Amino acid sequence: MRYFAIGLLLVCVIGYSCKKESSSEMAVLEESNLTGEELAKIHCGSCHLFPEPKSLPKAIWLRGVLPKMALRLGMGDYMQELMSHSNDEMMAIVKTGIYPDHAAMAKQDWEKIVKYYGDNAPDSLNQNQILKTKELLGFGLKEQKIDAKEIVLTQFDSTKKQLSVGTSAKSGLYVFVMNKKLTDSVLTKSPVVDLKYHKNLGKVTLEVGILNPSDLSEGRLMAGNKVLIDKLHRPVNMVLADLNGDNYEDFIIANFGNIAGNLAWYDGKTFKENVLINEPGARVVYHVDFDGDGKKDILALMTQGREAIVLFKNTGNGEFDMKPLLSFPPYFGSSYFEAKDLDFDGDLDFVYTNGDNADLSIVEKPFHGVRIYLNNGKAGFSEKYFYPINGASKVMAEDFDNDKDFDLAVISFFPDTKRNEAFLYFAGTGNLNFEVSSKRKVSSHKWLTMDSGDFDNDGDKDIVLGAFNRDLRKKAGVSSVIILENFLKK
């Protein structure tokens, strides 16, 4: 059956290619008189910010990034690339049209681009010095006993005083009450990555489908055992909001995808899809009144190739106008952000992490870390704070110590274990200055998920961490889910 599908795929692709060639009599492309740098800025900068050669090591450019880029310019053997996927996924990738059937430039011009990066990229990146951190004493360590190691969701419900934990290996969803006792568990078709409480439908859960990179759409939105929406493309985050003014909550879903994906909202009654942006990499979404006009807008972090924080301005009746607010290079590894008024001037600022290192350039990057971007009041943003953290994957900005300013909690899924940077706490000292501390028993391991809430009902916010790490217990004797109980003001 696999060979039949491959044969069918070849017939479709070759037939399409021959049809185009016979109808248009495609001429051989001639070499231009442009330099490698000029060509790179045209072709590599057409879909995203121009990637500077100095940003990645030479070997990464020549063996990882550029060979993949060649396929998207019709310069490589994309059939060999397709053969590494299942039959269904091959068909899905072909349908995206991501790999053109003819070259976008002369072979000599592509070789100029490759030479430009090879000649100008460094052999290695200069790494940041190891920053010393003091031991975090204001949080006590409590383990949440759970027979699972691959955690994809830790979500705290302050109203119900419940902690929900989603796992990957067994695709389970577990619910614990405040005294840490298990009160409910259910096996799901695929890992649950988000859950919310709908005013009419009750508890709704978002299943990712295929957790690893894939272009198959196996994700689902569920209400109990009822499938509300299926065939979602690796969804990772959702928000409930009445977007069309019918007094019924709709769903904004970040379909992260892989080669393809989108950010869309779905009518809460009909579940009709309304695409906001037809690109992969939607990571996290907020429904807020960004511009103070009394109507709530949508803010989203887009990752993958075209990395950006994007505003979808509410123009009424479920319609939105898109405007990028911040753009980042394609190798930046955008991973998370929060929108908060960090300087207390009445508008929304951003605290942001970049550290995704599960791509074509797996190497420690000195530009990974946590950043603060302040709003000038006219939706213009400037970076005011940076702290380097290898593989930074999520940040929370809260007043953990109740002193009327923001503190930060940051986790990393790709940390340098020598730096104790997998969990860092930033105590705000005013004017966006912070004292950084770590908790050594947890700060040298890999954490994928994080949430906060008053878990012990004492009036301050605690932190819960979840690890997607098969070896964590064996190496460190630390549970894959831990609660950091806040004692800062006791």
Salt bridges, closest charged atoms under 4 A:
GLU31 OE2 - LYS112 NZ 3.20
GLU37 OE2 - LYS41 NZ 3.20
GLU81 OE1 - LYS68 NZ 2.81
GLU89 OE1 - HIS85 ND1 3.69
ASP101 OD1 - HIS102 ND1 3.21
ASP109 OD1 - LYS112 NZ 3.35
ASP119 OD2 - LYS115 NZ 2.57
ASP123 OD1 - LYS58 NZ 3.83
GLU143 OE1 - LYS145 NZ 3.28
ASP147 OD2 - LYS170 NZ 3.74
GLU150 OE2 - ARG470 NE 2.63
ASP194 OD1 - LYS196 NZ 2.83
GLU207 OE1 - ARG220 NE 3.25
ASP215 OD1 - HIS233 NE2 3.56
GLU279 OE2 - ARG306 NE 2.90
ASP291 OD2 - LYS313 NZ 2.52
ASP293 OD2 - LYS313 NZ 2.98
GLU338 OE1 - LYS340 NZ 3.36
GLU383 OE1 - ARG371 NE 3.01
GLU398 OE2 - LYS340 NZ 3.67
GLU398 OE1 - LYS461 NZ 3.06
ASP416 OD1 - LYS418 NZ 3.14
ASP416 OD2 - ARG419 NE 3.18
GLU435 OE1 - LYS134 NZ 3.42
ASP458 OD2 - LYS490 NZ 2.26
ASP460 OD2 - LYS490 NZ 3.40
GLU485 OE2 - LYS180 NZ 3.88
